[in-house]
Every structure is written in C-alpha cells, then in structure tokens.
Amino acid sequence: MMRAPLESLNSVPSMFLLTGTIVTEIEALAILSGVSAFQVGAGGIGGAEGAVHLIVRGNREQVQEALRIAASVQGEPAFVK
C-alpha cells in the first residue's frame, strides 16, 4: 500500500518503507562523546520547530565534546523545503 501510485495536491513524496537502526540525538551524543543525555523539552517557534532541549552528563571533556558536536550541526538548513 505504501508504494501504490497516488494522486496528490502537492509535491510531497509518498512514503517509503525503510529498515534500519534509529539513532536519536541522545544515542548519537552517547556514541560520539560518551555523555549520558535526557530530553527536557522540545519544539519551538521562529525556526526552532522540531528542536530538542537536552541535558547532558559526563566528565568535563565529554560534555565539551558533546557541546562541540551540537554546535557543529546547529543551524543546518531544513531537510525538506
């Protein structure tokens, strides 16, 4: 059903079935910097829609690395326009 042809009112692509491992921001920071993280907020306005607010815990070097990683991807353009 997900791959069946359909008519659409806009150019949004149809759904595709994908398999794999889901890695959230929390898992990514743990893998890349060794911190533990948990979400304390989400969403926003003025371009922050879809944002997450995290608290990270670890030693000083781990937390600084997590902050460096977050800063390196902050402000990326939208995936779909």
LOTORTOR-480901 format. One record per residue (C-alpha): residue number from 1; residue in one letter; x, y, z. Coordinates in pm, 1 decimal. Example, Ala and Ser with C-alpha at 12.3 -4.5 7.8 and 13.67 -1.06 7.14 Angstrom:
# residues 2
{i:1 aa:a X:1230.0 Y:-450.0 Z:780.0};
{i:2 aa:s X:1367.0 Y:-106.0 Z:714.0};
***
This chain:
# residues 81
{i:1 aa:m X:0.0 Y:0.0 Z:0.0};
{i:2 aa:m X:283.7 Y:241.0 Z:78.9};
{i:3 aa:r X:426.9 Y:210.5 Z:-272.0};
{i:4 aa:a X:97.3 Y:224.6 Z:-457.0};
{i:5 aa:p X:58.4 Y:516.4 Z:-701.1};
{i:6 aa:l X:-145.5 Y:803.0 Z:-563.0};
{i:7 aa:e X:-272.2 Y:1143.3 Z:-657.5};
{i:8 aa:s X:-150.2 Y:1437.3 Z:-453.8};
{i:9 aa:l X:-233.6 Y:1804.2 Z:-421.0};
{i:10 aa:n X:131.2 Y:1896.9 Z:-365.0};
{i:11 aa:s X:480.5 Y:1769.1 Z:-436.7};
{i:12 aa:v X:532.1 Y:1587.6 Z:-107.1};
{i:13 aa:p X:683.2 Y:1245.9 Z:-185.1};
{i:14 aa:s X:493.5 Y:933.2 Z:-94.1};
{i:15 aa:m X:604.8 Y:717.9 Z:196.6};
{i:16 aa:f X:885.3 Y:466.4 Z:159.3};
{i:17 aa:l X:935.0 Y:164.7 Z:382.1};
{i:18 aa:l X:1285.9 Y:170.6 Z:526.6};
{i:19 aa:t X:1453.1 Y:-61.7 Z:771.8};
{i:20 aa:g X:1748.1 Y:12.8 Z:994.1};
{i:21 aa:t X:1854.0 Y:127.9 Z:1336.1};
{i:22 aa:i X:1707.2 Y:452.1 Z:1465.4};
{i:23 aa:v X:1964.6 Y:680.9 Z:1627.3};
{i:24 aa:t X:1824.8 Y:984.4 Z:1808.7};
{i:25 aa:e X:2020.4 Y:1285.0 Z:1927.2};
{i:26 aa:i X:2050.1 Y:1117.0 Z:2267.2};
{i:27 aa:e X:2206.7 Y:799.9 Z:2128.1};
{i:28 aa:a X:2427.0 Y:996.6 Z:1887.2};
{i:29 aa:l X:2575.5 Y:1207.8 Z:2166.1};
{i:30 aa:a X:2637.1 Y:897.0 Z:2377.2};
{i:31 aa:i X:2811.2 Y:722.2 Z:2087.5};
{i:32 aa:l X:3016.2 Y:1024.3 Z:1975.1};
{i:33 aa:s X:3110.8 Y:1181.0 Z:2308.8};
{i:34 aa:g X:3035.4 Y:930.7 Z:2584.6};
{i:35 aa:v X:2784.7 Y:1151.8 Z:2767.8};
{i:36 aa:s X:2450.0 Y:1039.8 Z:2900.7};
{i:37 aa:a X:2167.8 Y:1268.5 Z:2793.7};
{i:38 aa:f X:1798.3 Y:1311.9 Z:2853.6};
{i:39 aa:q X:1536.6 Y:1531.2 Z:2692.8};
{i:40 aa:v X:1384.6 Y:1814.6 Z:2896.2};
{i:41 aa:g X:1193.0 Y:1998.8 Z:2623.4};
{i:42 aa:a X:1100.1 Y:2003.9 Z:2256.7};
{i:43 aa:g X:963.0 Y:2227.9 Z:1987.2};
{i:44 aa:g X:975.7 Y:2599.1 Z:1944.3};
{i:45 aa:i X:896.5 Y:2890.8 Z:1717.3};
{i:46 aa:g X:1092.0 Y:3114.0 Z:1482.2};
{i:47 aa:g X:1289.3 Y:2832.4 Z:1320.8};
{i:48 aa:a X:1320.0 Y:2613.4 Z:1630.6};
{i:49 aa:e X:1025.6 Y:2392.8 Z:1535.1};
{i:50 aa:g X:1131.2 Y:2032.0 Z:1588.2};
{i:51 aa:a X:1413.5 Y:2132.5 Z:1821.8};
{i:52 aa:v X:1502.1 Y:1925.7 Z:2126.9};
{i:53 aa:h X:1642.9 Y:2052.1 Z:2454.4};
{i:54 aa:l X:1878.1 Y:1809.6 Z:2625.9};
{i:55 aa:i X:2070.0 Y:1786.3 Z:2949.6};
{i:56 aa:v X:2398.7 Y:1602.1 Z:2914.1};
{i:57 aa:r X:2604.5 Y:1446.4 Z:3189.1};
{i:58 aa:g X:2962.1 Y:1327.8 Z:3182.9};
{i:59 aa:n X:3308.4 Y:1443.2 Z:3271.2};
{i:60 aa:r X:3428.8 Y:1785.1 Z:3155.0};
{i:61 aa:e X:3588.9 Y:1654.8 Z:2834.1};
{i:62 aa:q X:3282.2 Y:1450.5 Z:2738.8};
{i:63 aa:v X:3045.5 Y:1744.2 Z:2793.7};
{i:64 aa:q X:3270.6 Y:1981.9 Z:2599.3};
{i:65 aa:e X:3283.7 Y:1733.1 Z:2310.7};
{i:66 aa:a X:2902.7 Y:1699.7 Z:2316.9};
{i:67 aa:l X:2871.0 Y:2079.8 Z:2305.2};
{i:68 aa:r X:3118.4 Y:2097.4 Z:2015.2};
{i:69 aa:i X:2918.3 Y:1833.8 Z:1825.1};
{i:70 aa:a X:2587.6 Y:2014.0 Z:1888.9};
{i:71 aa:a X:2736.5 Y:2347.8 Z:1778.0};
{i:72 aa:s X:2869.2 Y:2189.2 Z:1458.1};
{i:73 aa:v X:2520.1 Y:2089.2 Z:1341.4};
{i:74 aa:q X:2314.4 Y:2373.3 Z:1487.5};
{i:75 aa:g X:2157.3 Y:2590.7 Z:1220.7};
{i:76 aa:e X:2168.6 Y:2335.9 Z:940.8};
{i:77 aa:p X:1918.5 Y:2412.9 Z:664.6};
{i:78 aa:a X:1587.3 Y:2230.3 Z:661.4};
{i:79 aa:f X:1596.9 Y:1881.5 Z:509.1};
{i:80 aa:v X:1271.2 Y:1938.0 Z:314.3};
{i:81 aa:k X:1151.2 Y:2277.3 Z:196.0};
***
